[in-house]
């Protein structure tokens, strides 16, 4: 009993002692998303940077790459990331037939699940292009369509500063588009984390019910 009392007293002292760091409360959540993975070339570095900076993100994987690099899908899951469907070959789906759409989505669901990434509940259409036919196919696979509120423009050669500034525009519940492969995106991650912390925001998951970023 005496040992328990001493431990409780020590814990209380630590909580009340100035200068001891405590996790800042989250006043809101944002959805960090990375498209076009996984790969042996880029996924490990992205995951390492996210972990080192206390961030979690949704990785929208292409089925062809999930099938080719299953170890990286498992690494994403092990790192606490959420894994979404980004089609199998990244085509312009709105130009394809319903059967082709179904194949793109179903094969990706299977590839991610087979790689150990679970069965995705989120789908990001390539290029953000969608229509009623595609939405119906998504629904048939239990997928919620996720576009984005802010485009980091990292795919278009955006600088590190520009990517950081794009993340600084996020407000509670919003989602940003980023990609695994740009070197500037990798370099921006520590500053993205700092910026979110300074505004009391945390990296959250994307709710399949609302399509918005929420607490993990």
N, C-alpha and C positions, 0 to 999 in steps of 0.2 A: 504493500500500500504506500509506504514512504517513497519507494522508487517511482511509483506512478505519479505521486504528488509532485515530486521534484521535476519530473519530465514535463508535467503540465505547466509548472511554474516557469520552466525554461522556455517552453514554447510561447507562453504569454509574454515573457520578457522580450523575446525576439520580435514578436509582432508589434510591440509598443516602442521598440528601440529605434530612434531616428537613425537614418543612414543605411539601414538594411533594405536592400532592394526588394520590391514586391512587384508582381506582374501588374501592369497597368490594366484597369478595367476596360472592356470594350464598349464603346458607345454606339458601335455599329459594325456591320460586316460587309466586306466586298468580295467579289468573286474574281480571283486571278485565274486566267485560263491560258493554256499553252497548246497550240494546235500542231498537227503534222508529224507527231512522233509515233512510236518511239524509234530510237536509233542508237547504235553503239557509239556513234560519233558525238552526239549531243546530250542524250538523256542523262548519263551519269553526272555530268557537270551541272546541269540544271537542277537535278535532284539534290546534289551536294550543296549548292548555293541556297536552295530553298530551306533545306534542313538547318544549315548554319545560321540562317537569319530568322528561324522560327516561323516560317511560312508554309501554308498548305495551299494546294492549287488543284484545279481540275484539268486533267490531261486529256485532250480530245485526240484519240489515237486513230490513225488510219488502219483499217483491217489488214492491208497488205504488209504493213510494217509490224503490226502486232504478231502476225504469223511468222515473219522473218526474224524477229527479235523478242521471243517470248520471255527471255530472262529480264529484259528491260521493263516489260509489263509487270512482271513480278516485283521488280525493284521499285516501280512506282507505287504499287500497292503496299509494299513493305515500308515505304517512306511516309505512308499516311496520306498519299494523294488519292483523289477521286478520279475514276477513269470513265471517259465518255466515248461515244461513237462519233466518228468523223468521216463515215463512208469507207468503202474498201479501197478505191483508187482515186478519190478526190475529183470526180467528174463534175460537169455542170448538170446537176441532177434534174433541173427543170426542163432540160432538153431531152431527157430520157423517158422511156416508157415506164408505166407503173411496174411492170415485171422487172425491168432493169433497176428501178429504185429499190424494189423489195430485195433483190439480190445483193445490192450494195450494202444495205442495212443489215440483212440477216447474216451475210457472211462475216461482217465485222463483229456482230454480236457473238458469233460462234468463235471467231479467232481470239477475241479478247478473253472470253470465258475459258477457252482451251489453254490460253497462256497463263491463267491464274489471276486474271484481273477482275473476276466476277462478271455478272451480267449487267451491262450499262443500263441506266435509266434516263440518261441525257444524250441528246443528239445535236450536234452542230452541223448544219448543212454547209458544204464547201461554198466558199465565197459569200456566205449568208443568203444564198439564193433559195427561195422556197415558193411553193404554191399549194393549192388545196389538195392536189393529188399526193404530193409528198407528205403533207401533214397527215393525211389518212394512212399512208404507209407507216409513218412514224408511230401513230397511235396503235396500229395493229401489232407493233412490236413492244408496246408499253413504253415508248420513248417520248420524253418531253423535249420539244425543240428549244434550243438556247442560242440566241444570236449574241449581241453585245450592246452595251451602252456607249463604250469608249473604244475606239480603234487606236492602238498604240502606234500604228503605221510602221512597226518594226520590219514588216515584210517589204516595205517600200524604202528601206534605207534610212529610217529614222535614227538620229543620233542618240547616244546614251541620255543626254539631257532631255531630249524630246520625249523619250520613253518614260523617264522619271516624271516629267511634267504631265504626261497623259494620265499616269496613275494618280497624280495629285488632284485630278479633276473628279475622281470617283467619289460618290456619296453613298450613304448607307443603302445596301441592297443592290448596288450596281455591279456590272460585270465588264471586265476589260479583255480585249483580244490581244494575245501575244502568241509568239511561236517559239518552238524549241531551238531552231537553228541559227537565228541571228546572234552574232557575237556581242552586239551592243545590248541585247536583251539580257544575256547572262551577266554582263558587266553592270547592268542597272539594278539587279536584284537587291544588293545591300542598301542602296539608296531608296528603293521602293519600300523596303521594310521600315527604314527610318522615317520616311514620310508618313506612312500609315500610323506608326506609333505616335508620332507628334500630333496627329489629328484624332487620336483615340479610336482608330479603326483597326479591325483585325481581319485576317484572311479567313473567309468562311466557306462553307460548302454551298452548292447551288441546289435549292429545293426543287425536286421534281413536281411538287404541287403548285408552286407559284412561279418558278423560273427565276427567282431572285436569290441573292446571297443571304444566307442566314447563319446562325451559330452552328459550329460543327456538331 
